[in-house]
């Protein structure tokens, strides 16, 4: 590794920095969509990811989509929760503000539910991409 | 807020294509090309599914 230097106790300093970013970027990316890229100076990619995922989540809420709870019970509710929770901070905010808890009253509200789930799933992909950038697998 | 089925599908295609393009390819040029490819596939799929449903309904 070109940027690795050995410290007094034999720990590679470059490896330590690499490990910290490889944990920080996905975690930050989960909490704030796109932030995992922004923190690694991929500003355009980070902003595009942020706008896409946040817009998708917000449109899902505006369409009166359903936000799944952690204790759904039904297997489909659990899968819905897994998708929703991928949106990280947005999901936490929706839970705190009690958004997305109304009954689905029209056909496009079901689209809203799908928008919310897919926003979370896309954020999982975004987190994986931030991790790949952090470990140097992707430029 | 209400959206038609088509506009909901197109918006979905836009956002998903942006994320797929950025995350699945490395260079900027490849990202744009793959994003456009995904968008075309999503919207093309909507039209194909629409015609299939029309045929089934006949």
N, CA and C atoms of all chains as a GROMACS GRO file, in nm:
protein
  591
    1UNK      N    1   0.084  -0.120   0.000
    1UNK     CA    2   0.000   0.000   0.000
    1UNK      C    3   0.088   0.125   0.000
    2UNK      N    4   0.055   0.218  -0.084
    2UNK     CA    5   0.140   0.336  -0.100
    2UNK      C    6   0.132   0.430   0.020
    3UNK      N    7   0.010   0.442   0.077
    3UNK     CA    8  -0.006   0.542   0.183
    3UNK      C    9   0.000   0.480   0.324
    4UNK      N   10   0.061   0.365   0.336
    4UNK     CA   11   0.068   0.299   0.466
    4UNK      C   12   0.205   0.325   0.530
    5UNK      N   13   0.203   0.372   0.654
    5UNK     CA   14   0.329   0.389   0.726
    5UNK      C   15   0.318   0.312   0.858
    6UNK      N   16   0.433   0.261   0.908
    6UNK     CA   17   0.431   0.180   1.029
    6UNK      C   18   0.465   0.265   1.150
    7UNK      N   19   0.381   0.258   1.253
    7UNK     CA   20   0.405   0.335   1.374
    7UNK      C   21   0.494   0.256   1.469
    8UNK      N   22   0.520   0.316   1.592
    8UNK     CA   23   0.611   0.256   1.688
    8UNK      C   24   0.572   0.113   1.728
    9UNK      N   25   0.440   0.092   1.751
    9UNK     CA   26   0.398  -0.041   1.797
    9UNK      C   27   0.358  -0.133   1.681
   10UNK      N   28   0.397  -0.098   1.562
   10UNK     CA   29   0.380  -0.188   1.450
   10UNK      C   30   0.245  -0.180   1.381
   11UNK      N   31   0.158  -0.088   1.423
   11UNK     CA   32   0.027  -0.075   1.360
   11UNK      C   33   0.040   0.014   1.237
   12UNK      N   34  -0.013  -0.032   1.127
   12UNK     CA   35  -0.004   0.047   1.004
   12UNK      C   36  -0.102   0.163   1.012
   13UNK      N   37  -0.051   0.287   1.006
   13UNK     CA   38  -0.136   0.406   1.019
   13UNK      C   39  -0.234   0.416   0.904
   14UNK      N   40  -0.190   0.384   0.783
   14UNK     CA   41  -0.278   0.390   0.666
   14UNK      C   42  -0.394   0.294   0.678
   15UNK      N   43  -0.368   0.175   0.732
   15UNK     CA   44  -0.471   0.074   0.750
   15UNK      C   45  -0.575   0.120   0.852
   16UNK      N   46  -0.526   0.188   0.959
   16UNK     CA   47  -0.618   0.237   1.062
   16UNK      C   48  -0.714   0.340   1.002
   17UNK      N   49  -0.662   0.432   0.920
   17UNK     CA   50  -0.747   0.532   0.858
   17UNK      C   51  -0.846   0.468   0.763
   18UNK      N   52  -0.797   0.369   0.689
   18UNK     CA   53  -0.883   0.296   0.595
   18UNK      C   54  -0.998   0.228   0.669
   19UNK      N   55  -0.970   0.167   0.782
   19UNK     CA   56  -1.072   0.097   0.859
   19UNK      C   57  -1.175   0.194   0.915
   20UNK      N   58  -1.128   0.308   0.963
   20UNK     CA   59  -1.222   0.405   1.020
   20UNK      C   60  -1.319   0.454   0.914
   21UNK      N   61  -1.269   0.488   0.796
   21UNK     CA   62  -1.358   0.537   0.690
   21UNK      C   63  -1.450   0.427   0.641
   22UNK      N   64  -1.400   0.303   0.637
   22UNK     CA   65  -1.483   0.194   0.588
   22UNK      C   66  -1.600   0.164   0.683
   23UNK      N   67  -1.588   0.206   0.808
   23UNK     CA   68  -1.700   0.192   0.902
   23UNK      C   69  -1.785   0.319   0.905
   24UNK      N   70  -1.718   0.434   0.896
   24UNK     CA   71  -1.788   0.562   0.908
   24UNK      C   72  -1.877   0.589   0.786
   25UNK      N   73  -1.823   0.565   0.666
   25UNK     CA   74  -1.896   0.602   0.544
   25UNK      C   75  -2.032   0.531   0.533
   26UNK      N   76  -2.038   0.397   0.549
   26UNK     CA   77  -2.169   0.333   0.540
   26UNK      C   78  -2.264   0.376   0.653
   27UNK      N   79  -2.208   0.393   0.774
   27UNK     CA   80  -2.293   0.433   0.887
   27UNK      C   81  -2.354   0.571   0.864
   28UNK      N   82  -2.269   0.663   0.818
   28UNK     CA   83  -2.317   0.799   0.789
   28UNK      C   84  -2.414   0.797   0.671
   29UNK      N   85  -2.383   0.712   0.573
   29UNK     CA   86  -2.470   0.699   0.456
   29UNK      C   87  -2.606   0.644   0.492
   30UNK      N   88  -2.611   0.558   0.593
   30UNK     CA   89  -2.741   0.505   0.638
   30UNK      C   90  -2.821   0.616   0.707
   31UNK      N   91  -2.752   0.690   0.796
   31UNK     CA   92  -2.822   0.793   0.874
   31UNK      C   93  -2.871   0.906   0.784
   32UNK      N   94  -2.785   0.954   0.696
   32UNK     CA   95  -2.821   1.061   0.602
   32UNK      C   96  -2.789   1.011   0.462
   33UNK      N   97  -2.889   0.980   0.380
   33UNK     CA   98  -2.862   0.927   0.247
   33UNK      C   99  -2.766   1.017   0.168
   34UNK      N  100  -2.663   0.956   0.112
   34UNK     CA  101  -2.565   1.031   0.032
   34UNK      C  102  -2.448   1.084   0.111
   35UNK      N  103  -2.460   1.088   0.243
   35UNK     CA  104  -2.353   1.145   0.327
   35UNK      C  105  -2.227   1.058   0.326
   36UNK      N  106  -2.243   0.929   0.303
   36UNK     CA  107  -2.128   0.839   0.295
   36UNK      C  108  -2.038   0.874   0.177
   37UNK      N  109  -2.098   0.927   0.071
   37UNK     CA  110  -2.021   0.972  -0.044
   37UNK      C  111  -1.965   1.112  -0.020
   38UNK      N  112  -2.047   1.197   0.040
   38UNK     CA  113  -2.004   1.336   0.064
   38UNK      C  114  -1.880   1.340   0.154
   39UNK      N  115  -1.879   1.254   0.257
   39UNK     CA  116  -1.767   1.254   0.351
   39UNK      C  117  -1.637   1.205   0.284
   40UNK      N  118  -1.653   1.138   0.170
   40UNK     CA  119  -1.534   1.092   0.096
   40UNK      C  120  -1.504   1.182  -0.025
   41UNK      N  121  -1.565   1.301  -0.021
   41UNK     CA  122  -1.543   1.404  -0.124
   41UNK      C  123  -1.597   1.364  -0.261
   42UNK      N  124  -1.695   1.277  -0.265
   42UNK     CA  125  -1.766   1.248  -0.392
   42UNK      C  126  -1.893   1.332  -0.389
   43UNK      N  127  -1.875   1.463  -0.411
   43UNK     CA  128  -1.984   1.557  -0.388
   43UNK      C  129  -2.101   1.540  -0.485
   44UNK      N  130  -2.071   1.527  -0.614
   44UNK     CA  131  -2.180   1.517  -0.713
   44UNK      C  132  -2.259   1.389  -0.690
   45UNK      N  133  -2.186   1.279  -0.676
   45UNK     CA  134  -2.254   1.150  -0.652
   45UNK      C  135  -2.336   1.156  -0.524
   46UNK      N  136  -2.277   1.210  -0.419
   46UNK     CA  137  -2.345   1.217  -0.289
   46UNK      C  138  -2.472   1.300  -0.297
   47UNK      N  139  -2.464   1.415  -0.364
   47UNK     CA  140  -2.582   1.501  -0.374
   47UNK      C  141  -2.692   1.436  -0.458
   48UNK      N  142  -2.652   1.371  -0.568
   48UNK     CA  143  -2.752   1.304  -0.653
   48UNK      C  144  -2.820   1.191  -0.576
   49UNK      N  145  -2.742   1.115  -0.500
   49UNK     CA  146  -2.800   1.006  -0.420
   49UNK      C  147  -2.894   1.063  -0.313
   50UNK      N  148  -2.847   1.170  -0.248
   50UNK     CA  149  -2.928   1.232  -0.143
   50UNK      C  150  -3.061   1.282  -0.198
   51UNK      N  151  -3.054   1.356  -0.309
   51UNK     CA  152  -3.177   1.411  -0.368
   51UNK      C  153  -3.271   1.298  -0.410
   52UNK      N  154  -3.217   1.196  -0.475
   52UNK     CA  155  -3.303   1.087  -0.525
   52UNK      C  156  -3.371   1.013  -0.410
   53UNK      N  157  -3.293   0.975  -0.309
   53UNK     CA  158  -3.348   0.893  -0.200
   53UNK      C  159  -3.443   0.975  -0.112
   54UNK      N  160  -3.401   1.098  -0.079
   54UNK     CA  161  -3.488   1.182   0.005
   54UNK      C  162  -3.617   1.216  -0.071
   55UNK      N  163  -3.605   1.250  -0.200
   55UNK     CA  164  -3.725   1.282  -0.279
   55UNK      C  165  -3.819   1.162  -0.285
   56UNK      N  166  -3.762   1.046  -0.302
   56UNK     CA  167  -3.845   0.925  -0.310
   56UNK      C  168  -3.918   0.901  -0.177
   57UNK      N  169  -3.848   0.920  -0.066
   57UNK     CA  170  -3.910   0.900   0.065
   57UNK      C  171  -4.020   1.004   0.089
   58UNK      N  172  -3.990   1.131   0.056
   58UNK     CA  173  -4.087   1.238   0.080
   58UNK      C  174  -4.211   1.219  -0.008
   59UNK      N  175  -4.190   1.183  -0.135
   59UNK     CA  176  -4.305   1.158  -0.223
   59UNK      C  177  -4.388   1.041  -0.170
   60UNK      N  178  -4.319   0.940  -0.119
   60UNK     CA  179  -4.390   0.826  -0.058
   60UNK      C  180  -4.480   0.871   0.056
   61UNK      N  181  -4.429   0.961   0.139
   61UNK     CA  182  -4.510   1.013   0.250
   61UNK      C  183  -4.625   1.099   0.198
   62UNK      N  184  -4.595   1.183   0.096
   62UNK     CA  185  -4.700   1.270   0.041
   62UNK      C  186  -4.811   1.191  -0.028
   63UNK      N  187  -4.775   1.074  -0.079
   63UNK     CA  188  -4.876   0.987  -0.141
   63UNK      C  189  -4.954   0.909  -0.034
   64UNK      N  190  -4.926   0.939   0.091
   64UNK     CA  191  -4.989   0.875   0.207
   64UNK      C  192  -4.955   0.726   0.216
   65UNK      N  193  -4.829   0.696   0.183
   65UNK     CA  194  -4.783   0.558   0.198
   65UNK      C  195  -4.772   0.519   0.344
   66UNK      N  196  -4.764   0.388   0.366
   66UNK     CA  197  -4.760   0.336   0.503
   66UNK      C  198  -4.615   0.313   0.547
   67UNK      N  199  -4.580   0.362   0.666
   67UNK     CA  200  -4.448   0.336   0.724
   67UNK      C  201  -4.462   0.218   0.820
   68UNK      N  202  -4.388   0.111   0.792
   68UNK     CA  203  -4.400  -0.011   0.872
   68UNK      C  204  -4.334   0.004   1.010
   69UNK      N  205  -4.392  -0.066   1.106
   69UNK     CA  206  -4.340  -0.065   1.243
   69UNK      C  207  -4.246  -0.184   1.266
   70UNK      N  208  -4.156  -0.174   1.365
   70UNK     CA  209  -4.064  -0.286   1.391
   70UNK      C  210  -4.136  -0.413   1.435
   71UNK      N  211  -4.248  -0.398   1.503
   71UNK     CA  212  -4.318  -0.516   1.559
   71UNK      C  213  -4.440  -0.552   1.477
   72UNK      N  214  -4.423  -0.565   1.346
   72UNK     CA  215  -4.535  -0.591   1.256
   72UNK      C  216  -4.601  -0.726   1.278
   73UNK      N  217  -4.522  -0.829   1.307
   73UNK     CA  218  -4.579  -0.963   1.330
   73UNK      C  219  -4.586  -1.042   1.200
   74UNK      N  220  -4.663  -0.994   1.104
   74UNK     CA  221  -4.677  -1.059   0.974
   74UNK      C  222  -4.545  -1.052   0.898
   75UNK      N  223  -4.511  -1.160   0.824
   75UNK     CA  224  -4.382  -1.166   0.753
   75UNK      C  225  -4.369  -1.053   0.651
   76UNK      N  226  -4.480  -1.019   0.583
   76UNK     CA  227  -4.473  -0.911   0.485
   76UNK      C  228  -4.450  -0.776   0.553
   77UNK      N  229  -4.508  -0.760   0.672
   77UNK     CA  230  -4.484  -0.637   0.748
   77UNK      C  231  -4.337  -0.627   0.791
   78UNK      N  232  -4.280  -0.744   0.829
   78UNK     CA  233  -4.138  -0.744   0.870
   78UNK      C  234  -4.049  -0.707   0.752
   79UNK      N  235  -4.080  -0.763   0.634
   79UNK     CA  236  -4.002  -0.729   0.514
   79UNK      C  237  -4.018  -0.581   0.479
   80UNK      N  238  -4.140  -0.531   0.495
   80UNK     CA  239  -4.163  -0.388   0.471
   80UNK      C  240  -4.081  -0.303   0.567
   81UNK      N  241  -4.075  -0.347   0.691
   81UNK     CA  242  -3.995  -0.274   0.791
   81UNK      C  243  -3.847  -0.275   0.753
   82UNK      N  244  -3.797  -0.392   0.708
   82UNK     CA  245  -3.655  -0.401   0.668
   82UNK      C  246  -3.626  -0.302   0.556
   83UNK      N  247  -3.717  -0.293   0.460
   83UNK     CA  248  -3.699  -0.196   0.352
   83UNK      C  249  -3.702  -0.053   0.404
   84UNK      N  250  -3.804  -0.022   0.484
   84UNK     CA  251  -3.820   0.116   0.536
   84UNK      C  252  -3.700   0.160   0.619
   85UNK      N  253  -3.649   0.070   0.702
   85UNK     CA  254  -3.544   0.108   0.796
   85UNK      C  255  -3.412   0.142   0.724
   86UNK      N  256  -3.400   0.100   0.599
   86UNK     CA  257  -3.282   0.136   0.520
   86UNK      C  258  -3.268   0.285   0.500
   87UNK      N  259  -3.380   0.357   0.509
   87UNK     CA  260  -3.375   0.502   0.490
   87UNK      C  261  -3.313   0.574   0.609
   88UNK      N  262  -3.281   0.502   0.715
   88UNK     CA  263  -3.205   0.555   0.828
   88UNK      C  264  -3.271   0.672   0.900
   89UNK      N  265  -3.209   0.788   0.891
   89UNK     CA  266  -3.258   0.906   0.962
   89UNK      C  267  -3.398   0.944   0.919
   90UNK      N  268  -3.428   0.924   0.790
   90UNK     CA  269  -3.562   0.957   0.741
   90UNK      C  270  -3.668   0.869   0.808
   91UNK      N  271  -3.634   0.741   0.826
   91UNK     CA  272  -3.726   0.648   0.891
   91UNK      C  273  -3.745   0.687   1.038
   92UNK      N  274  -3.634   0.720   1.103
   92UNK     CA  275  -3.642   0.761   1.245
   92UNK      C  276  -3.729   0.886   1.258
   93UNK      N  277  -3.706   0.983   1.167
   93UNK     CA  278  -3.786   1.106   1.170
   93UNK      C  279  -3.934   1.076   1.149
   94UNK      N  280  -3.963   0.987   1.052
   94UNK     CA  281  -4.102   0.951   1.026
   94UNK      C  282  -4.166   0.885   1.148
   95UNK      N  283  -4.090   0.804   1.220
   95UNK     CA  284  -4.142   0.739   1.340
   95UNK      C  285  -4.166   0.841   1.450
   96UNK      N  286  -4.070   0.932   1.468
   96UNK     CA  287  -4.082   1.033   1.574
   96UNK      C  288  -4.202   1.125   1.547
   97UNK      N  289  -4.218   1.164   1.421
   97UNK     CA  290  -4.326   1.256   1.385
   97UNK      C  291  -4.459   1.184   1.360
   98UNK      N  292  -4.455   1.051   1.372
   98UNK     CA  293  -4.575   0.969   1.352
   98UNK      C  294  -4.633   0.984   1.211
   99UNK      N  295  -4.545   0.997   1.112
   99UNK     CA  296  -4.589   1.006   0.972
   99UNK      C  297  -4.613   0.866   0.917
  100UNK      N  298  -4.700   0.860   0.818
  100UNK     CA  299  -4.722   0.733   0.747
  100UNK      C  300  -4.797   0.629   0.826
  101UNK      N  301  -4.882   0.672   0.918
  101UNK     CA  302  -4.955   0.576   1.001
  101UNK      C  303  -5.103   0.568   0.966
  102UNK      N  304  -5.147   0.648   0.869
  102UNK     CA  305  -5.290   0.648   0.834
  102UNK      C  306  -5.327   0.526   0.752
  103UNK      N  307  -5.459   0.503   0.741
  103UNK     CA  308  -5.508   0.391   0.661
  103UNK      C  309  -5.494   0.427   0.513
  104UNK      N  310  -5.458   0.327   0.432
  104UNK     CA  311  -5.445   0.351   0.287
  104UNK      C  312  -5.584   0.366   0.228
  105UNK      N  313  -5.614   0.490   0.178
  105UNK     CA  314  -5.751   0.518   0.137
  105UNK      C  315  -5.769   0.525  -0.014
  106UNK      N  316  -5.660   0.530  -0.091
  106UNK     CA  317  -5.676   0.530  -0.237
  106UNK      C  318  -5.561   0.454  -0.303
  107UNK      N  319  -5.579   0.425  -0.433
  107UNK     CA  320  -5.487   0.332  -0.502
  107UNK      C  321  -5.343   0.380  -0.500
  108UNK      N  322  -5.322   0.511  -0.521
  108UNK     CA  323  -5.184   0.558  -0.531
  108UNK      C  324  -5.114   0.560  -0.395
  109UNK      N  325  -5.189   0.547  -0.285
  109UNK     CA  326  -5.124   0.538  -0.153
  109UNK      C  327  -5.039   0.412  -0.146
  110UNK      N  328  -5.081   0.309  -0.218
  110UNK     CA  329  -5.000   0.186  -0.221
  110UNK      C  330  -4.868   0.212  -0.293
  111UNK      N  331  -4.873   0.298  -0.396
  111UNK     CA  332  -4.747   0.340  -0.459
  111UNK      C  333  -4.658   0.410  -0.356
  112UNK      N  334  -4.721   0.491  -0.271
  112UNK     CA  335  -4.645   0.562  -0.167
  112UNK      C  336  -4.571   0.464  -0.077
  113UNK      N  337  -4.640   0.357  -0.039
  113UNK     CA  338  -4.578   0.254   0.046
  113UNK      C  339  -4.457   0.193  -0.025
  114UNK      N  340  -4.473   0.167  -0.154
  114UNK     CA  341  -4.361   0.108  -0.231
  114UNK      C  342  -4.246   0.208  -0.245
  115UNK      N  343  -4.280   0.335  -0.264
  115UNK     CA  344  -4.177   0.439  -0.272
  115UNK      C  345  -4.094   0.440  -0.144
  116UNK      N  346  -4.162   0.432  -0.029
  116UNK     CA  347  -4.092   0.436   0.100
  116UNK      C  348  -3.998   0.315   0.115
  117UNK      N  349  -4.048   0.198   0.078
  117UNK     CA  350  -3.966   0.077   0.091
  117UNK      C  351  -3.846   0.085  -0.004
  118UNK      N  352  -3.872   0.124  -0.128
  118UNK     CA  353  -3.763   0.126  -0.227
  118UNK      C  354  -3.660   0.235  -0.193
  119UNK      N  355  -3.706   0.347  -0.135
  119UNK     CA  356  -3.609   0.449  -0.092
  119UNK      C  357  -3.510   0.388   0.007
  120UNK      N  358  -3.562   0.308   0.101
  120UNK     CA  359  -3.475   0.242   0.199
  120UNK      C  360  -3.382   0.142   0.133
  121UNK      N  361  -3.435   0.064   0.038
  121UNK     CA  362  -3.352  -0.037  -0.028
  121UNK      C  363  -3.243   0.028  -0.113
  122UNK      N  364  -3.279   0.138  -0.180
  122UNK     CA  365  -3.177   0.210  -0.259
  122UNK      C  366  -3.069   0.266  -0.168
  123UNK      N  367  -3.109   0.305  -0.048
  123UNK     CA  368  -3.007   0.357   0.045
  123UNK      C  369  -2.913   0.246   0.092
  124UNK      N  370  -2.964   0.123   0.102
  124UNK     CA  371  -2.874   0.011   0.132
  124UNK      C  372  -2.767  -0.004   0.023
  125UNK      N  373  -2.810   0.008  -0.104
  125UNK     CA  374  -2.716  -0.001  -0.216
  125UNK      C  375  -2.615   0.114  -0.208
  126UNK      N  376  -2.666   0.232  -0.175
  126UNK     CA  377  -2.580   0.350  -0.164
  126UNK      C  378  -2.476   0.331  -0.053
  127UNK      N  379  -2.518   0.271   0.059
  127UNK     CA  380  -2.425   0.242   0.169
  127UNK      C  381  -2.315   0.145   0.123
  128UNK      N  382  -2.354   0.041   0.051
  128UNK     CA  383  -2.256  -0.056   0.002
  128UNK      C  384  -2.157   0.012  -0.092
  129UNK      N  385  -2.207   0.104  -0.174
  129UNK     CA  386  -2.119   0.177  -0.267
  129UNK      C  387  -2.021   0.265  -0.190
  130UNK      N  388  -2.070   0.331  -0.085
  130UNK     CA  389  -1.982   0.415  -0.002
  130UNK      C  390  -1.872   0.329   0.061
  131UNK      N  391  -1.910   0.208   0.103
  131UNK     CA  392  -1.811   0.116   0.161
  131UNK      C  393  -1.706   0.076   0.057
  132UNK      N  394  -1.751   0.047  -0.064
  132UNK     CA  395  -1.657   0.007  -0.169
  132UNK      C  396  -1.560   0.121  -0.204
  133UNK      N  397  -1.609   0.242  -0.200
  133UNK     CA  398  -1.519   0.357  -0.223
  133UNK      C  399  -1.419   0.366  -0.108
  134UNK      N  400  -1.467   0.345   0.015
  134UNK     CA  401  -1.379   0.358   0.132
  134UNK      C  402  -1.268   0.255   0.133
  135UNK      N  403  -1.295   0.134   0.085
  135UNK     CA  404  -1.190   0.032   0.087
  135UNK      C  405  -1.108   0.033  -0.042
  136UNK      N  406  -1.139   0.125  -0.132
  136UNK     CA  407  -1.060   0.141  -0.253
  136UNK      C  408  -1.097   0.047  -0.366
  137UNK      N  409  -1.211  -0.020  -0.351
  137UNK     CA  410  -1.256  -0.112  -0.456
  137UNK      C  411  -1.313  -0.037  -0.575
  138UNK      N  412  -1.358   0.087  -0.548
  138UNK     CA  413  -1.420   0.168  -0.654
  138UNK      C  414  -1.361   0.308  -0.647
  139UNK      N  415  -1.338   0.372  -0.762
  139UNK     CA  416  -1.280   0.508  -0.759
  139UNK      C  417  -1.377   0.613  -0.706
  140UNK      N  418  -5.128   1.477  -0.197
  140UNK     CA  419  -5.065   1.466  -0.329
  140UNK      C  420  -5.116   1.340  -0.399
  141UNK      N  421  -5.154   1.356  -0.524
  141UNK     CA  422  -5.194   1.239  -0.602
  141UNK      C  423  -5.117   1.238  -0.734
  142UNK      N  424  -5.080   1.120  -0.776
  142UNK     CA  425  -5.008   1.103  -0.903
  142UNK      C  426  -5.085   1.000  -0.985
  143UNK      N  427  -5.078   1.016  -1.118
  143UNK     CA  428  -5.135   0.910  -1.202
  143UNK      C  429  -5.042   0.789  -1.195
  144UNK      N  430  -5.091   0.675  -1.238
  144UNK     CA  431  -5.010   0.554  -1.236
  144UNK      C  432  -4.883   0.575  -1.320
  145UNK      N  433  -4.901   0.639  -1.436
  145UNK     CA  434  -4.786   0.657  -1.526
  145UNK      C  435  -4.683   0.752  -1.466
  146UNK      N  436  -4.729   0.866  -1.413
  146UNK     CA  437  -4.631   0.961  -1.358
  146UNK      C  438  -4.561   0.902  -1.235
  147UNK      N  439  -4.634   0.823  -1.155
  147UNK     CA  440  -4.570   0.757  -1.040
  147UNK      C  441  -4.461   0.660  -1.088
  148UNK      N  442  -4.490   0.588  -1.196
  148UNK     CA  443  -4.392   0.492  -1.249
  148UNK      C  444  -4.270   0.564  -1.308
  149UNK      N  445  -4.294   0.677  -1.376
  149UNK     CA  446  -4.182   0.751  -1.436
  149UNK      C  447  -4.094   0.813  -1.328
  150UNK      N  448  -4.156   0.871  -1.225
  150UNK     CA  449  -4.076   0.928  -1.115
  150UNK      C  450  -3.993   0.820  -1.047
  151UNK      N  451  -4.057   0.706  -1.025
  151UNK     CA  452  -3.986   0.591  -0.966
  151UNK      C  453  -3.866   0.555  -1.052
  152UNK      N  454  -3.887   0.551  -1.184
  152UNK     CA  455  -3.779   0.515  -1.278
  152UNK      C  456  -3.664   0.615  -1.270
  153UNK      N  457  -3.697   0.744  -1.260
  153UNK     CA  458  -3.594   0.848  -1.255
  153UNK      C  459  -3.505   0.826  -1.132
  154UNK      N  460  -3.566   0.815  -1.015
  154UNK     CA  461  -3.488   0.806  -0.891
  154UNK      C  462  -3.408   0.676  -0.885
  155UNK      N  463  -3.472   0.566  -0.920
  155UNK     CA  464  -3.403   0.437  -0.914
  155UNK      C  465  -3.288   0.434  -1.014
  156UNK      N  466  -3.309   0.493  -1.132
  156UNK     CA  467  -3.203   0.494  -1.234
  156UNK      C  468  -3.083   0.575  -1.191
  157UNK      N  469  -3.107   0.687  -1.125
  157UNK     CA  470  -2.996   0.770  -1.075
  157UNK      C  471  -2.911   0.688  -0.977
  158UNK      N  472  -2.978   0.621  -0.884
  158UNK     CA  473  -2.904   0.543  -0.783
  158UNK      C  474  -2.833   0.424  -0.848
  159UNK      N  475  -2.902   0.354  -0.937
  159UNK     CA  476  -2.838   0.239  -1.004
  159UNK      C  477  -2.717   0.285  -1.085
  160UNK      N  478  -2.734   0.394  -1.159
  160UNK     CA  479  -2.624   0.443  -1.242
  160UNK      C  480  -2.501   0.476  -1.159
  161UNK      N  481  -2.521   0.547  -1.049
  161UNK     CA  482  -2.407   0.589  -0.965
  161UNK      C  483  -2.341   0.470  -0.897
  162UNK      N  484  -2.423   0.378  -0.849
  162UNK     CA  485  -2.367   0.271  -0.765
  162UNK      C  486  -2.315   0.151  -0.844
  163UNK      N  487  -2.365   0.131  -0.964
  163UNK     CA  488  -2.327   0.008  -1.035
  163UNK      C  489  -2.216   0.025  -1.138
  164UNK      N  490  -2.172   0.147  -1.162
  164UNK     CA  491  -2.064   0.172  -1.257
  164UNK      C  492  -1.959   0.264  -1.196
  165UNK      N  493  -1.839   0.261  -1.252
  165UNK     CA  494  -1.728   0.335  -1.191
  165UNK      C  495  -1.705   0.474  -1.250
  166UNK      N  496  -1.695   0.484  -1.381
  166UNK     CA  497  -1.663   0.615  -1.439
  166UNK      C  498  -1.790   0.696  -1.466
  167UNK      N  499  -1.774   0.827  -1.475
  167UNK     CA  500  -1.889   0.916  -1.494
  167UNK      C  501  -1.965   0.882  -1.622
  168UNK      N  502  -1.890   0.858  -1.728
  168UNK     CA  503  -1.953   0.829  -1.858
  168UNK      C  504  -2.036   0.700  -1.850
  169UNK      N  505  -1.977   0.597  -1.788
  169UNK     CA  506  -2.049   0.470  -1.772
  169UNK      C  507  -2.171   0.486  -1.683
  170UNK      N  508  -2.158   0.570  -1.581
  170UNK     CA  509  -2.271   0.592  -1.488
  170UNK      C  510  -2.389   0.655  -1.561
  171UNK      N  511  -2.359   0.756  -1.645
  171UNK     CA  512  -2.467   0.822  -1.720
  171UNK      C  513  -2.531   0.724  -1.816
  172UNK      N  514  -2.449   0.650  -1.886
  172UNK     CA  515  -2.501   0.555  -1.985
  172UNK      C  516  -2.587   0.447  -1.917
  173UNK      N  517  -2.538   0.395  -1.804
  173UNK     CA  518  -2.614   0.290  -1.736
  173UNK      C  519  -2.743   0.345  -1.673
  174UNK      N  520  -2.735   0.469  -1.623
  174UNK     CA  521  -2.855   0.533  -1.569
  174UNK      C  522  -2.962   0.549  -1.676
  175UNK      N  523  -2.921   0.594  -1.794
  175UNK     CA  524  -3.016   0.611  -1.904
  175UNK      C  525  -3.070   0.475  -1.950
  176UNK      N  526  -2.983   0.375  -1.950
  176UNK     CA  527  -3.027   0.240  -1.988
  176UNK      C  528  -3.134   0.189  -1.890
  177UNK      N  529  -3.107   0.207  -1.760
  177UNK     CA  530  -3.204   0.162  -1.658
  177UNK      C  531  -3.336   0.237  -1.675
  178UNK      N  532  -3.328   0.368  -1.698
  178UNK     CA  533  -3.450   0.447  -1.715
  178UNK      C  534  -3.532   0.396  -1.834
  179UNK      N  535  -3.461   0.371  -1.945
  179UNK     CA  536  -3.530   0.320  -2.064
  179UNK      C  537  -3.594   0.185  -2.036
  180UNK      N  538  -3.524   0.099  -1.962
  180UNK     CA  539  -3.578  -0.033  -1.929
  180UNK      C  540  -3.701  -0.021  -1.838
  181UNK      N  541  -3.692   0.067  -1.739
  181UNK     CA  542  -3.806   0.086  -1.648
  181UNK      C  543  -3.929   0.135  -1.726
  182UNK      N  544  -3.909   0.242  -1.804
  182UNK     CA  545  -4.024   0.301  -1.875
  182UNK      C  546  -4.072   0.205  -1.985
  183UNK      N  547  -3.978   0.140  -2.054
  183UNK     CA  548  -4.016   0.040  -2.154
  183UNK      C  549  -4.097  -0.072  -2.090
  184UNK      N  550  -4.055  -0.113  -1.971
  184UNK     CA  551  -4.127  -0.218  -1.898
  184UNK      C  552  -4.269  -0.176  -1.863
  185UNK      N  553  -4.287  -0.047  -1.832
  185UNK     CA  554  -4.421   0.004  -1.802
  185UNK      C  555  -4.511  -0.010  -1.925
  186UNK      N  556  -4.456   0.028  -2.042
  186UNK     CA  557  -4.537   0.018  -2.165
  186UNK      C  558  -4.567  -0.128  -2.199
  187UNK      N  559  -4.467  -0.214  -2.186
  187UNK     CA  560  -4.488  -0.357  -2.216
  187UNK      C  561  -4.594  -0.414  -2.122
  188UNK      N  562  -4.580  -0.384  -1.993
  188UNK     CA  563  -4.678  -0.436  -1.894
  188UNK      C  564  -4.817  -0.381  -1.926
  189UNK      N  565  -4.823  -0.254  -1.966
  189UNK     CA  566  -4.953  -0.193  -2.000
  189UNK      C  567  -5.019  -0.263  -2.117
  190UNK      N  568  -4.941  -0.293  -2.221
  190UNK     CA  569  -4.998  -0.362  -2.337
  190UNK      C  570  -5.035  -0.507  -2.302
  191UNK      N  571  -4.956  -0.573  -2.219
  191UNK     CA  572  -4.989  -0.710  -2.177
  191UNK      C  573  -5.122  -0.710  -2.102
  192UNK      N  574  -5.140  -0.613  -2.014
  192UNK     CA  575  -5.266  -0.606  -1.938
  192UNK      C  576  -5.383  -0.576  -2.031
  193UNK      N  577  -5.358  -0.491  -2.132
  193UNK     CA  578  -5.464  -0.459  -2.229
  193UNK      C  579  -5.504  -0.586  -2.305
  194UNK      N  580  -5.404  -0.667  -2.345
  194UNK     CA  581  -5.432  -0.791  -2.418
  194UNK      C  582  -5.508  -0.891  -2.330
  195UNK      N  583  -5.467  -0.900  -2.202
  195UNK     CA  584  -5.534  -0.993  -2.110
  195UNK      C  585  -5.678  -0.953  -2.085
  196UNK      N  586  -5.703  -0.822  -2.090
  196UNK     CA  587  -5.837  -0.772  -2.058
  196UNK      C  588  -5.935  -0.797  -2.174
  197UNK      N  589  -5.884  -0.813  -2.296
  197UNK     CA  590  -5.971  -0.830  -2.413
  197UNK      C  591  -6.046  -0.961  -2.408
   0.00000   0.00000   0.00000
